[in-house]
Amino acid sequence: MPAIKNVMKHLSTEVAGRRRKCYRQPAKHAILKGELCLVVKDGPQSHRTYCGTCAAQILSLAQDHLTDLTAQMFGE
């Protein structure tokens, strides 16, 4: 039987090894060295990092979207 596809494989978290800018609001939000950040991989050598504040909003929206998709598929 084939493995179940991981549709979230382009999302991960990592600890910043240096100061980074948040992709969503680079002028306002910084990711400090040692902080956890959300990483979205767009391609083999392209990725975007998001601070905790923006990550919470992004993941909340994604959760809402997954809930809607589940309801559409299974009528829940």
All heavy atoms as TSV, in Angstrom:
chain	resi	resn	atom	element	x	y	z
A	1	MET	N	N	0.841	-1.173	0.000
A	1	MET	CA	C	0.000	0.000	0.000
A	1	MET	C	C	0.895	1.248	0.000
A	1	MET	O	O	1.841	1.330	0.765
A	1	MET	CB	C	-0.892	-0.013	1.250
A	1	MET	CG	C	-1.705	1.233	1.411
A	1	MET	SD	S	-2.783	1.150	2.840
A	1	MET	CE	C	-4.320	0.914	2.021
A	2	PRO	N	N	0.583	2.234	-0.851
A	2	PRO	CA	C	1.400	3.445	-0.900
A	2	PRO	C	C	1.319	4.233	0.412
A	2	PRO	O	O	0.318	4.189	1.119
A	2	PRO	CB	C	0.787	4.261	-2.029
A	2	PRO	CG	C	-0.136	3.361	-2.755
A	2	PRO	CD	C	-0.471	2.231	-1.844
A	3	ALA	N	N	2.376	4.954	0.689
A	3	ALA	CA	C	2.408	5.785	1.895
A	3	ALA	C	C	1.418	6.941	1.763
A	3	ALA	O	O	1.099	7.381	0.654
A	3	ALA	CB	C	3.809	6.338	2.107
A	4	ILE	N	N	0.941	7.422	2.867
A	4	ILE	CA	C	0.035	8.564	2.868
A	4	ILE	C	C	0.840	9.817	2.565
A	4	ILE	O	O	1.900	10.051	3.153
A	4	ILE	CB	C	-0.674	8.702	4.235
A	4	ILE	CG1	C	-1.554	7.470	4.465
A	4	ILE	CG2	C	-1.490	9.976	4.305
A	4	ILE	CD1	C	-2.164	7.413	5.835
A	5	LYS	N	N	0.354	10.624	1.637
A	5	LYS	CA	C	1.056	11.835	1.215
A	5	LYS	C	C	1.023	12.890	2.318
A	5	LYS	O	O	-0.007	13.163	2.903
A	5	LYS	CB	C	0.407	12.395	-0.045
A	5	LYS	CG	C	1.132	13.606	-0.587
A	5	LYS	CD	C	0.601	13.968	-1.953
A	5	LYS	CE	C	1.299	15.158	-2.527
A	5	LYS	NZ	N	2.626	14.891	-3.008
A	6	ASN	N	N	2.163	13.476	2.580
A	6	ASN	CA	C	2.272	14.558	3.555
A	6	ASN	C	C	2.108	15.889	2.813
A	6	ASN	O	O	3.036	16.357	2.158
A	6	ASN	CB	C	3.624	14.509	4.265
A	6	ASN	CG	C	3.791	15.626	5.253
A	6	ASN	OD1	O	2.877	16.406	5.506
A	6	ASN	ND2	N	4.983	15.722	5.821
A	7	VAL	N	N	0.945	16.491	2.919
A	7	VAL	CA	C	0.690	17.747	2.204
A	7	VAL	C	C	1.320	18.945	2.916
A	7	VAL	O	O	1.324	20.051	2.381
A	7	VAL	CB	C	-0.826	17.980	1.990
A	7	VAL	CG1	C	-1.412	16.905	1.105
A	7	VAL	CG2	C	-1.557	18.071	3.308
A	8	MET	N	N	1.847	18.734	4.097
A	8	MET	CA	C	2.464	19.812	4.863
A	8	MET	C	C	3.993	19.737	4.827
A	8	MET	O	O	4.668	20.359	5.642
A	8	MET	CB	C	1.988	19.759	6.318
A	8	MET	CG	C	0.487	19.760	6.486
A	8	MET	SD	S	-0.285	21.244	5.910
A	8	MET	CE	C	-0.120	22.228	7.368
A	9	LYS	N	N	4.552	19.026	3.880
A	9	LYS	CA	C	5.992	18.786	3.876
A	9	LYS	C	C	6.834	20.038	3.643
A	9	LYS	O	O	8.020	20.045	3.913
A	9	LYS	CB	C	6.358	17.716	2.854
A	9	LYS	CG	C	6.180	18.129	1.418
A	9	LYS	CD	C	6.529	16.982	0.482
A	9	LYS	CE	C	6.273	17.377	-0.962
A	9	LYS	NZ	N	6.605	16.297	-1.857
A	10	HIS	N	N	6.227	21.106	3.170
A	10	HIS	CA	C	6.972	22.328	2.919
A	10	HIS	C	C	6.951	23.279	4.107
A	10	HIS	O	O	7.448	24.389	4.021
A	10	HIS	CB	C	6.423	23.035	1.678
A	10	HIS	CG	C	6.540	22.199	0.446
A	10	HIS	ND1	N	7.749	21.924	-0.150
A	10	HIS	CD2	C	5.621	21.549	-0.285
A	10	HIS	CE1	C	7.555	21.148	-1.206
A	10	HIS	NE2	N	6.275	20.903	-1.308
A	11	LEU	N	N	6.369	22.844	5.211
A	11	LEU	CA	C	6.319	23.646	6.434
A	11	LEU	C	C	7.145	22.974	7.521
A	11	LEU	O	O	7.085	21.767	7.700
A	11	LEU	CB	C	4.878	23.771	6.947
A	11	LEU	CG	C	3.897	24.528	6.087
A	11	LEU	CD1	C	2.502	24.445	6.707
A	11	LEU	CD2	C	4.310	25.966	5.936
A	12	SER	N	N	7.899	23.781	8.241
A	12	SER	CA	C	8.663	23.263	9.370
A	12	SER	C	C	8.977	24.416	10.316
A	12	SER	O	O	8.684	25.570	10.021
A	12	SER	CB	C	9.958	22.601	8.891
A	12	SER	OG	O	10.795	23.560	8.267
A	13	THR	N	N	9.563	24.066	11.437
A	13	THR	CA	C	10.044	25.080	12.365
A	13	THR	C	C	11.532	24.852	12.559
A	13	THR	O	O	12.029	23.737	12.385
A	13	THR	CB	C	9.340	25.000	13.731
A	13	THR	OG1	O	9.543	23.715	14.290
A	13	THR	CG2	C	7.859	25.290	13.605
A	14	GLU	N	N	12.221	25.926	12.897
A	14	GLU	CA	C	13.635	25.797	13.223
A	14	GLU	C	C	14.040	26.931	14.144
A	14	GLU	O	O	13.369	27.960	14.216
A	14	GLU	CB	C	14.511	25.749	11.975
A	14	GLU	CG	C	14.545	27.004	11.155
A	14	GLU	CD	C	15.360	26.844	9.872
A	14	GLU	OE1	O	15.303	25.773	9.252
A	14	GLU	OE2	O	16.047	27.810	9.506
A	15	VAL	N	N	15.115	26.718	14.839
A	15	VAL	CA	C	15.661	27.735	15.728
A	15	VAL	C	C	16.609	28.597	14.894
A	15	VAL	O	O	17.484	28.076	14.198
A	15	VAL	CB	C	16.406	27.092	16.916
A	15	VAL	CG1	C	17.066	28.151	17.775
A	15	VAL	CG2	C	15.446	26.245	17.734
A	16	ALA	N	N	16.413	29.897	14.960
A	16	ALA	CA	C	17.250	30.818	14.187
A	16	ALA	C	C	18.681	30.799	14.718
A	16	ALA	O	O	18.913	30.963	15.911
A	16	ALA	CB	C	16.671	32.219	14.257
A	17	GLY	N	N	19.623	30.595	13.836
A	17	GLY	CA	C	21.029	30.597	14.216
A	17	GLY	C	C	21.623	31.995	14.216
A	17	GLY	O	O	22.735	32.217	14.695
A	18	ARG	N	N	20.891	32.929	13.647
A	18	ARG	CA	C	21.292	34.333	13.606
A	18	ARG	C	C	20.032	35.177	13.526
A	18	ARG	O	O	18.942	34.653	13.358
A	18	ARG	CB	C	22.187	34.596	12.400
A	18	ARG	CG	C	21.485	34.297	11.077
A	18	ARG	CD	C	22.356	34.636	9.872
A	18	ARG	NE	N	21.759	34.178	8.639
A	18	ARG	CZ	C	20.761	34.789	8.008
A	18	ARG	NH1	N	20.243	35.891	8.501
A	18	ARG	NH2	N	20.277	34.301	6.890
A	19	ARG	N	N	20.171	36.474	13.630
A	19	ARG	CA	C	19.027	37.373	13.506
A	19	ARG	C	C	18.489	37.280	12.072
A	19	ARG	O	O	19.254	37.270	11.110
A	19	ARG	CB	C	19.450	38.808	13.826
A	19	ARG	CG	C	18.323	39.799	13.774
A	19	ARG	CD	C	18.860	41.209	14.072
A	19	ARG	NE	N	17.842	42.200	13.896
A	19	ARG	CZ	C	17.047	42.653	14.847
A	19	ARG	NH1	N	17.182	42.190	16.069
A	19	ARG	NH2	N	16.139	43.562	14.589
A	20	ARG	N	N	17.168	37.195	11.948
A	20	ARG	CA	C	16.518	37.118	10.637
A	20	ARG	C	C	15.391	38.125	10.571
A	20	ARG	O	O	14.907	38.601	11.581
A	20	ARG	CB	C	15.906	35.730	10.407
A	20	ARG	CG	C	16.867	34.597	10.457
A	20	ARG	CD	C	16.123	33.317	10.217
A	20	ARG	NE	N	16.993	32.174	10.360
A	20	ARG	CZ	C	16.623	30.940	10.109
A	20	ARG	NH1	N	15.397	30.682	9.722
A	20	ARG	NH2	N	17.464	29.943	10.255
A	21	LYS	N	N	14.951	38.396	9.369
A	21	LYS	CA	C	13.774	39.239	9.169
A	21	LYS	C	C	12.572	38.337	8.927
A	21	LYS	O	O	12.695	37.299	8.284
A	21	LYS	CB	C	13.954	40.154	7.964
A	21	LYS	CG	C	14.996	41.216	8.156
A	21	LYS	CD	C	15.089	42.100	6.935
A	21	LYS	CE	C	16.130	43.176	7.128
A	21	LYS	NZ	N	16.231	44.033	5.946
A	22	CYS	N	N	11.435	38.751	9.440
A	22	CYS	CA	C	10.193	38.048	9.158
A	22	CYS	C	C	9.775	38.410	7.738
A	22	CYS	O	O	9.731	39.595	7.381
A	22	CYS	CB	C	9.117	38.469	10.167
A	22	CYS	SG	S	7.487	37.773	9.824
A	23	TYR	N	N	9.465	37.420	6.934
A	23	TYR	CA	C	9.131	37.681	5.537
A	23	TYR	C	C	7.860	38.515	5.396
A	23	TYR	O	O	7.744	39.329	4.497
A	23	TYR	CB	C	8.975	36.353	4.779
A	23	TYR	CG	C	8.747	36.563	3.303
A	23	TYR	CD1	C	9.824	36.797	2.461
A	23	TYR	CD2	C	7.477	36.534	2.757
A	23	TYR	CE1	C	9.642	37.002	1.120
A	23	TYR	CE2	C	7.278	36.749	1.412
A	23	TYR	CZ	C	8.361	36.979	0.592
A	23	TYR	OH	O	8.163	37.196	-0.746
A	24	ARG	N	N	6.917	38.342	6.308
A	24	ARG	CA	C	5.631	39.025	6.204
A	24	ARG	C	C	5.747	40.514	6.523
A	24	ARG	O	O	5.122	41.338	5.870
A	24	ARG	CB	C	4.612	38.364	7.127
A	24	ARG	CG	C	3.221	38.906	6.954
A	24	ARG	CD	C	2.209	37.933	7.549
A	24	ARG	NE	N	0.890	38.508	7.463
A	24	ARG	CZ	C	0.128	38.776	8.505
A	24	ARG	NH1	N	0.545	38.479	9.715
A	24	ARG	NH2	N	-1.045	39.310	8.344
A	25	GLN	N	N	6.515	40.861	7.532
A	25	GLN	CA	C	6.693	42.261	7.912
A	25	GLN	C	C	8.165	42.510	8.271
A	25	GLN	O	O	8.508	42.695	9.443
A	25	GLN	CB	C	5.787	42.619	9.087
A	25	GLN	CG	C	4.328	42.563	8.729
A	25	GLN	CD	C	3.447	43.166	9.817
A	25	GLN	OE1	O	3.913	43.708	10.795
A	25	GLN	NE2	N	2.154	43.055	9.615
A	26	PRO	N	N	9.035	42.545	7.270
A	26	PRO	CA	C	10.470	42.621	7.549
A	26	PRO	C	C	10.912	43.902	8.261
A	26	PRO	O	O	11.878	43.885	9.017
A	26	PRO	CB	C	11.117	42.516	6.168
A	26	PRO	CG	C	10.043	42.825	5.197
A	26	PRO	CD	C	8.746	42.468	5.846
A	27	ALA	N	N	10.207	45.010	8.054
A	27	ALA	CA	C	10.600	46.259	8.701
A	27	ALA	C	C	10.189	46.303	10.169
A	27	ALA	O	O	10.782	47.031	10.962
A	27	ALA	CB	C	9.993	47.442	7.960
A	28	LYS	N	N	9.183	45.509	10.543
A	28	LYS	CA	C	8.639	45.567	11.900
A	28	LYS	C	C	8.980	44.359	12.759
A	28	LYS	O	O	9.110	44.469	13.968
A	28	LYS	CB	C	7.114	45.706	11.846
A	28	LYS	CG	C	6.649	47.002	11.240
A	28	LYS	CD	C	5.142	47.068	11.252
A	28	LYS	CE	C	4.647	48.366	10.637
A	28	LYS	NZ	N	3.186	48.429	10.630
A	29	HIS	N	N	9.086	43.198	12.161
A	29	HIS	CA	C	9.266	41.970	12.930
A	29	HIS	C	C	10.644	41.373	12.684
A	29	HIS	O	O	11.043	41.151	11.548
A	29	HIS	CB	C	8.210	40.935	12.560
A	29	HIS	CG	C	6.831	41.355	12.905
A	29	HIS	ND1	N	5.738	40.607	12.566
A	29	HIS	CD2	C	6.332	42.429	13.556
A	29	HIS	CE1	C	4.640	41.203	12.991
A	29	HIS	NE2	N	4.987	42.315	13.588
A	30	ALA	N	N	11.337	41.090	13.762
A	30	ALA	CA	C	12.638	40.434	13.683
A	30	ALA	C	C	12.544	39.083	14.375
A	30	ALA	O	O	11.769	38.889	15.309
A	30	ALA	CB	C	13.706	41.281	14.349
A	31	ILE	N	N	13.337	38.158	13.898
A	31	ILE	CA	C	13.470	36.850	14.525
A	31	ILE	C	C	14.888	36.850	15.115
A	31	ILE	O	O	15.869	36.904	14.373
A	31	ILE	CB	C	13.300	35.713	13.502
A	31	ILE	CG1	C	11.939	35.830	12.808
A	31	ILE	CG2	C	13.470	34.361	14.173
A	31	ILE	CD1	C	11.832	35.033	11.523
A	32	LEU	N	N	14.977	36.821	16.418
A	32	LEU	CA	C	16.269	36.902	17.078
A	32	LEU	C	C	16.955	35.540	17.126
A	32	LEU	O	O	16.295	34.495	17.057
A	32	LEU	CB	C	16.098	37.452	18.491
A	32	LEU	CG	C	15.440	38.830	18.589
A	32	LEU	CD1	C	15.274	39.231	20.041
A	32	LEU	CD2	C	16.228	39.867	17.814
A	33	LYS	N	N	18.252	35.571	17.225
A	33	LYS	CA	C	19.028	34.341	17.336
A	33	LYS	C	C	18.494	33.515	18.505
A	33	LYS	O	O	18.278	34.032	19.596
A	33	LYS	CB	C	20.502	34.667	17.558
A	33	LYS	CG	C	21.381	33.452	17.681
A	33	LYS	CD	C	22.829	33.840	17.882
A	33	LYS	CE	C	23.687	32.593	18.038
A	33	LYS	NZ	N	25.097	32.913	18.163
A	34	GLY	N	N	18.243	32.244	18.268
A	34	GLY	CA	C	17.747	31.334	19.300
A	34	GLY	C	C	16.237	31.211	19.350
A	34	GLY	O	O	15.721	30.340	20.034
A	35	GLU	N	N	15.513	32.084	18.641
A	35	GLU	CA	C	14.052	32.010	18.626
A	35	GLU	C	C	13.570	30.989	17.601
A	35	GLU	O	O	14.199	30.781	16.560
A	35	GLU	CB	C	13.435	33.366	18.286
A	35	GLU	CG	C	13.495	34.368	19.382
A	35	GLU	CD	C	12.756	35.658	19.056
A	35	GLU	OE1	O	12.517	35.960	17.876
A	35	GLU	OE2	O	12.419	36.356	20.004
A	36	LEU	N	N	12.437	30.395	17.906
A	36	LEU	CA	C	11.805	29.456	16.992
A	36	LEU	C	C	11.066	30.240	15.912
A	36	LEU	O	O	10.429	31.255	16.199
A	36	LEU	CB	C	10.821	28.580	17.765
A	36	LEU	CG	C	10.318	27.317	17.088
A	36	LEU	CD1	C	11.468	26.367	16.795
A	36	LEU	CD2	C	9.298	26.630	17.963
A	37	CYS	N	N	11.165	29.786	14.671
A	37	CYS	CA	C	10.461	30.458	13.587
A	37	CYS	C	C	9.833	29.418	12.663
A	37	CYS	O	O	10.226	28.260	12.642
A	37	CYS	CB	C	11.395	31.376	12.815
A	37	CYS	SG	S	12.842	30.586	12.075
A	38	LEU	N	N	8.833	29.869	11.921
A	38	LEU	CA	C	8.168	29.016	10.934
A	38	LEU	C	C	8.902	29.166	9.614
A	38	LEU	O	O	9.218	30.279	9.192
A	38	LEU	CB	C	6.709	29.450	10.759
A	38	LEU	CG	C	5.887	28.694	9.723
A	38	LEU	CD1	C	5.658	27.252	10.160
A	38	LEU	CD2	C	4.546	29.387	9.495
A	39	VAL	N	N	9.177	28.055	8.954
A	39	VAL	CA	C	9.878	28.058	7.677
A	39	VAL	C	C	8.948	27.457	6.624
A	39	VAL	O	O	8.405	26.374	6.807
A	39	VAL	CB	C	11.181	27.234	7.749
A	39	VAL	CG1	C	11.890	27.232	6.404
A	39	VAL	CG2	C	12.085	27.756	8.840
A	40	VAL	N	N	8.765	28.188	5.531
A	40	VAL	CA	C	7.969	27.719	4.399
A	40	VAL	C	C	8.915	27.585	3.221
A	40	VAL	O	O	9.497	28.575	2.773
A	40	VAL	CB	C	6.818	28.700	4.067
A	40	VAL	CG1	C	6.028	28.190	2.875
A	40	VAL	CG2	C	5.921	28.913	5.273
A	41	LYS	N	N	9.090	26.366	2.730
A	41	LYS	CA	C	9.992	26.126	1.608
A	41	LYS	C	C	9.219	26.253	0.305
A	41	LYS	O	O	8.245	25.556	0.073
A	41	LYS	CB	C	10.630	24.755	1.729
A	41	LYS	CG	C	11.540	24.662	2.924
A	41	LYS	CD	C	12.266	23.365	3.020
A	41	LYS	CE	C	13.138	23.405	4.267
A	41	LYS	NZ	N	13.874	22.201	4.487
A	42	ASP	N	N	9.677	27.171	-0.536
A	42	ASP	CA	C	9.032	27.426	-1.819
A	42	ASP	C	C	9.674	26.646	-2.959
A	42	ASP	O	O	9.088	26.492	-4.017
A	42	ASP	CB	C	9.107	28.920	-2.156
A	42	ASP	CG	C	8.401	29.772	-1.125
A	42	ASP	OD1	O	7.342	29.353	-0.628
A	42	ASP	OD2	O	8.912	30.858	-0.814
A	43	GLY	N	N	10.870	26.194	-2.760
A	43	GLY	CA	C	11.588	25.450	-3.786
A	43	GLY	C	C	12.829	24.840	-3.172
A	43	GLY	O	O	13.068	24.966	-1.973
A	44	PRO	N	N	13.647	24.205	-3.991
A	44	PRO	CA	C	14.819	23.517	-3.452
A	44	PRO	C	C	15.783	24.447	-2.706
A	44	PRO	O	O	16.395	24.044	-1.736
A	44	PRO	CB	C	15.499	22.911	-4.671
A	44	PRO	CG	C	14.676	23.239	-5.844
A	44	PRO	CD	C	13.509	24.065	-5.417
A	45	GLN	N	N	15.905	25.696	-3.146
A	45	GLN	CA	C	16.822	26.613	-2.474
A	45	GLN	C	C	16.135	27.903	-2.063
A	45	GLN	O	O	16.784	28.916	-1.842
A	45	GLN	CB	C	18.011	26.909	-3.376
A	45	GLN	CG	C	18.855	25.688	-3.630
A	45	GLN	CD	C	20.106	26.020	-4.416
A	45	GLN	OE1	O	20.358	27.147	-4.776
A	45	GLN	NE2	N	20.894	24.998	-4.680
A	46	SER	N	N	14.834	27.884	-1.968
A	46	SER	CA	C	14.080	29.078	-1.611
A	46	SER	C	C	13.201	28.790	-0.404
A	46	SER	O	O	12.445	27.827	-0.395
A	46	SER	CB	C	13.209	29.508	-2.794
A	46	SER	OG	O	12.372	30.567	-2.440
A	47	HIS	N	N	13.342	29.629	0.618
A	47	HIS	CA	C	12.491	29.471	1.794
A	47	HIS	C	C	12.222	30.841	2.415
A	47	HIS	O	O	12.974	31.783	2.229
A	47	HIS	CB	C	13.095	28.513	2.803
A	47	HIS	CG	C	14.351	29.018	3.444
A	47	HIS	ND1	N	15.575	28.915	2.828
A	47	HIS	CD2	C	14.575	29.637	4.620
A	47	HIS	CE1	C	16.495	29.448	3.606
A	47	HIS	NE2	N	15.913	29.902	4.706
A	48	ARG	N	N	11.117	30.920	3.133
A	48	ARG	CA	C	10.706	32.142	3.815
A	48	ARG	C	C	10.537	31.827	5.290
A	48	ARG	O	O	10.011	30.775	5.636
A	48	ARG	CB	C	9.398	32.663	3.238
A	48	ARG	CG	C	9.522	33.023	1.773
A	48	ARG	CD	C	8.205	33.422	1.187
A	48	ARG	NE	N	8.398	33.729	-0.223
A	48	ARG	CZ	C	7.427	34.029	-1.047
A	48	ARG	NH1	N	6.176	34.054	-0.631
A	48	ARG	NH2	N	7.685	34.314	-2.307
A	49	THR	N	N	10.975	32.745	6.134
A	49	THR	CA	C	10.849	32.548	7.569
A	49	THR	C	C	9.893	33.582	8.159
A	49	THR	O	O	9.816	34.711	7.686
A	49	THR	CB	C	12.213	32.661	8.274
A	49	THR	OG1	O	12.821	33.916	7.949
A	49	THR	CG2	C	13.136	31.536	7.855
A	50	TYR	N	N	9.166	33.154	9.181
A	50	TYR	CA	C	8.165	33.996	9.819
A	50	TYR	C	C	8.352	33.962	11.328
A	50	TYR	O	O	8.627	32.909	11.911
A	50	TYR	CB	C	6.753	33.505	9.469
A	50	TYR	CG	C	6.468	33.565	7.982
A	50	TYR	CD1	C	6.721	32.465	7.168
A	50	TYR	CD2	C	5.966	34.710	7.399
A	50	TYR	CE1	C	6.475	32.518	5.811
A	50	TYR	CE2	C	5.713	34.771	6.029
A	50	TYR	CZ	C	5.969	33.673	5.245
A	50	TYR	OH	O	5.723	33.729	3.889
A	51	CYS	N	N	8.165	35.122	11.956
A	51	CYS	CA	C	8.268	35.225	13.412
A	51	CYS	C	C	7.080	34.516	14.064
A	51	CYS	O	O	6.115	34.131	13.392
A	51	CYS	CB	C	8.311	36.695	13.830
A	51	CYS	SG	S	6.763	37.591	13.552
A	52	GLY	N	N	7.128	34.384	15.370
A	52	GLY	CA	C	6.064	33.703	16.101
A	52	GLY	C	C	4.703	34.355	15.938
A	52	GLY	O	O	3.687	33.670	15.809
A	53	THR	N	N	4.646	35.681	15.940
A	53	THR	CA	C	3.378	36.394	15.801
A	53	THR	C	C	2.734	36.110	14.447
A	53	THR	O	O	1.555	35.765	14.371
A	53	THR	CB	C	3.602	37.918	15.951
A	53	THR	OG1	O	4.181	38.176	17.221
A	53	THR	CG2	C	2.309	38.684	15.808
A	54	CYS	N	N	3.518	36.240	13.393
A	54	CYS	CA	C	2.984	35.988	12.051
A	54	CYS	C	C	2.707	34.500	11.837
A	54	CYS	O	O	1.737	34.140	11.182
A	54	CYS	CB	C	3.949	36.520	10.991
A	54	CYS	SG	S	4.066	38.320	10.976
A	55	ALA	N	N	3.562	33.643	12.400
A	55	ALA	CA	C	3.364	32.202	12.266
A	55	ALA	C	C	2.043	31.779	12.887
A	55	ALA	O	O	1.327	30.946	12.323
A	55	ALA	CB	C	4.522	31.444	12.909
A	56	ALA	N	N	1.693	32.360	14.031
A	56	ALA	CA	C	0.427	32.017	14.683
A	56	ALA	C	C	-0.754	32.373	13.782
A	56	ALA	O	O	-1.706	31.592	13.654
A	56	ALA	CB	C	0.303	32.749	16.023
A	57	GLN	N	N	-0.688	33.523	13.125
A	57	GLN	CA	C	-1.764	33.930	12.222
A	57	GLN	C	C	-1.822	33.039	10.989
A	57	GLN	O	O	-2.894	32.639	10.542
A	57	GLN	CB	C	-1.567	35.390	11.819
A	57	GLN	CG	C	-1.687	36.348	12.974
A	57	GLN	CD	C	-1.227	37.760	12.622
A	57	GLN	OE1	O	-0.642	37.991	11.572
A	57	GLN	NE2	N	-1.494	38.691	13.522
A	58	ILE	N	N	-0.662	32.710	10.438
A	58	ILE	CA	C	-0.592	31.854	9.251
A	58	ILE	C	C	-1.134	30.462	9.561
A	58	ILE	O	O	-1.938	29.904	8.805
A	58	ILE	CB	C	0.868	31.768	8.745
A	58	ILE	CG1	C	1.297	33.121	8.168
A	58	ILE	CG2	C	1.031	30.657	7.708
A	58	ILE	CD1	C	2.795	33.240	7.951
A	59	LEU	N	N	-0.707	29.898	10.689
A	59	LEU	CA	C	-1.146	28.549	11.051
A	59	LEU	C	C	-2.626	28.507	11.430
A	59	LEU	O	O	-3.317	27.521	11.150
A	59	LEU	CB	C	-0.275	27.990	12.181
A	59	LEU	CG	C	1.187	27.736	11.789
A	59	LEU	CD1	C	2.000	27.348	13.012
A	59	LEU	CD2	C	1.290	26.694	10.702
A	60	SER	N	N	-3.121	29.578	12.028
A	60	SER	CA	C	-4.549	29.653	12.341
A	60	SER	C	C	-5.384	29.662	11.066
A	60	SER	O	O	-6.399	28.959	10.972
A	60	SER	CB	C	-4.830	30.896	13.183
A	60	SER	OG	O	-6.205	31.017	13.429
A	61	LEU	N	N	-4.958	30.446	10.094
A	61	LEU	CA	C	-5.656	30.487	8.812
A	61	LEU	C	C	-5.588	29.129	8.112
A	61	LEU	O	O	-6.579	28.652	7.552
A	61	LEU	CB	C	-5.073	31.582	7.921
A	61	LEU	CG	C	-5.733	31.795	6.574
A	61	LEU	CD1	C	-7.195	32.228	6.748
A	61	LEU	CD2	C	-4.977	32.844	5.777
A	62	ALA	N	N	-4.425	28.482	8.178
A	62	ALA	CA	C	-4.272	27.155	7.572
A	62	ALA	C	C	-5.175	26.136	8.267
A	62	ALA	O	O	-5.782	25.282	7.603
A	62	ALA	CB	C	-2.811	26.709	7.648
A	63	GLN	N	N	-5.282	26.220	9.596
A	63	GLN	CA	C	-6.160	25.314	10.346
A	63	GLN	C	C	-7.612	25.507	9.938
A	63	GLN	O	O	-8.350	24.539	9.750
A	63	GLN	CB	C	-5.994	25.525	11.849
A	63	GLN	CG	C	-6.821	24.579	12.684
A	63	GLN	CD	C	-6.406	23.132	12.480
A	63	GLN	OE1	O	-5.241	22.798	12.573
A	63	GLN	NE2	N	-7.354	22.272	12.198
A	64	ASP	N	N	-8.030	26.769	9.787
A	64	ASP	CA	C	-9.393	27.057	9.334
A	64	ASP	C	C	-9.638	26.465	7.951
A	64	ASP	O	O	-10.689	25.891	7.683
A	64	ASP	CB	C	-9.654	28.562	9.306
A	64	ASP	CG	C	-9.687	29.188	10.682
A	64	ASP	OD1	O	-9.801	28.439	11.679
A	64	ASP	OD2	O	-9.597	30.432	10.754
A	65	HIS	N	N	-8.641	26.598	7.084
A	65	HIS	CA	C	-8.769	26.065	5.728
A	65	HIS	C	C	-8.868	24.533	5.749
A	65	HIS	O	O	-9.696	23.950	5.038
A	65	HIS	CB	C	-7.579	26.523	4.881
A	65	HIS	CG	C	-7.707	26.197	3.436
A	65	HIS	ND1	N	-8.545	26.864	2.581
A	65	HIS	CD2	C	-7.111	25.246	2.689
A	65	HIS	CE1	C	-8.455	26.349	1.376
A	65	HIS	NE2	N	-7.585	25.350	1.420
A	66	LEU	N	N	-8.056	23.885	6.571
A	66	LEU	CA	C	-8.116	22.423	6.686
A	66	LEU	C	C	-9.455	21.969	7.260
A	66	LEU	O	O	-10.018	20.955	6.824
A	66	LEU	CB	C	-6.975	21.908	7.558
A	66	LEU	CG	C	-5.597	21.911	6.912
A	66	LEU	CD1	C	-4.527	21.584	7.944
A	66	LEU	CD2	C	-5.544	20.936	5.751
A	67	THR	N	N	-9.980	22.711	8.211
A	67	THR	CA	C	-11.291	22.393	8.778
A	67	THR	C	C	-12.375	22.492	7.717
A	67	THR	O	O	-13.245	21.616	7.615
A	67	THR	CB	C	-11.612	23.335	9.962
A	67	THR	OG1	O	-10.591	23.156	10.956
A	67	THR	CG2	C	-12.963	23.034	10.565
A	68	ASP	N	N	-12.309	23.538	6.898
A	68	ASP	CA	C	-13.278	23.702	5.816
A	68	ASP	C	C	-13.175	22.573	4.786
A	68	ASP	O	O	-14.182	22.043	4.328
A	68	ASP	CB	C	-13.089	25.040	5.104
A	68	ASP	CG	C	-13.493	26.235	5.957
A	68	ASP	OD1	O	-14.187	26.028	6.985
A	68	ASP	OD2	O	-13.116	27.368	5.600
A	69	LEU	N	N	-11.948	22.202	4.436
A	69	LEU	CA	C	-11.750	21.109	3.474
A	69	LEU	C	C	-12.273	19.793	4.021
A	69	LEU	O	O	-12.905	19.011	3.296
A	69	LEU	CB	C	-10.261	20.975	3.121
A	69	LEU	CG	C	-9.678	22.040	2.225
A	69	LEU	CD1	C	-8.161	21.875	2.122
A	69	LEU	CD2	C	-10.316	22.003	0.853
A	70	THR	N	N	-12.025	19.535	5.299
A	70	THR	CA	C	-12.527	18.319	5.936
A	70	THR	C	C	-14.044	18.283	5.918
A	70	THR	O	O	-14.658	17.251	5.619
A	70	THR	CB	C	-11.996	18.209	7.374
A	70	THR	OG1	O	-10.570	18.214	7.346
A	70	THR	CG2	C	-12.477	16.934	8.048
A	71	ALA	N	N	-14.671	19.414	6.222
A	71	ALA	CA	C	-16.131	19.503	6.207
A	71	ALA	C	C	-16.673	19.268	4.797
A	71	ALA	O	O	-17.700	18.596	4.617
A	71	ALA	CB	C	-16.579	20.859	6.737
A	72	GLN	N	N	-16.003	19.807	3.801
A	72	GLN	CA	C	-16.447	19.604	2.422
A	72	GLN	C	C	-16.337	18.142	2.007
A	72	GLN	O	O	-17.215	17.603	1.344
A	72	GLN	CB	C	-15.627	20.470	1.463
A	72	GLN	CG	C	-15.928	21.953	1.561
A	72	GLN	CD	C	-14.993	22.769	0.699
A	72	GLN	OE1	O	-14.330	22.262	-0.206
A	72	GLN	NE2	N	-14.919	24.064	0.996
A	73	MET	N	N	-15.237	17.502	2.419
A	73	MET	CA	C	-15.004	16.111	2.025
A	73	MET	C	C	-15.914	15.131	2.752
A	73	MET	O	O	-16.388	14.168	2.175
A	73	MET	CB	C	-13.548	15.712	2.305
A	73	MET	CG	C	-12.532	16.254	1.337
A	73	MET	SD	S	-12.689	15.615	-0.351
A	73	MET	CE	C	-12.423	13.885	-0.137
A	74	PHE	N	N	-16.151	15.374	4.052
A	74	PHE	CA	C	-16.813	14.385	4.870
A	74	PHE	C	C	-18.107	14.868	5.516
A	74	PHE	O	O	-18.706	14.151	6.304
A	74	PHE	CB	C	-15.849	13.870	5.952
A	74	PHE	CG	C	-14.559	13.359	5.364
A	74	PHE	CD1	C	-13.386	14.072	5.502
A	74	PHE	CD2	C	-14.532	12.182	4.649
A	74	PHE	CE1	C	-12.204	13.618	4.946
A	74	PHE	CE2	C	-13.359	11.704	4.093
A	74	PHE	CZ	C	-12.186	12.433	4.244
A	75	GLY	N	N	-18.487	16.092	5.222
A	75	GLY	CA	C	-19.743	16.614	5.735
A	75	GLY	C	C	-19.782	16.771	7.241
A	75	GLY	O	O	-20.814	16.637	7.856
A	76	GLU	N	N	-18.644	17.021	7.832
A	76	GLU	CA	C	-18.569	17.155	9.294
A	76	GLU	C	C	-18.760	18.596	9.697
A	76	GLU	O	O	-18.453	19.522	9.082
A	76	GLU	CB	C	-17.219	16.655	9.803
A	76	GLU	CG	C	-17.038	15.167	9.556
A	76	GLU	CD	C	-15.670	14.685	9.967
A	76	GLU	OE1	O	-14.864	15.477	10.471
A	76	GLU	OE2	O	-15.414	13.501	9.789
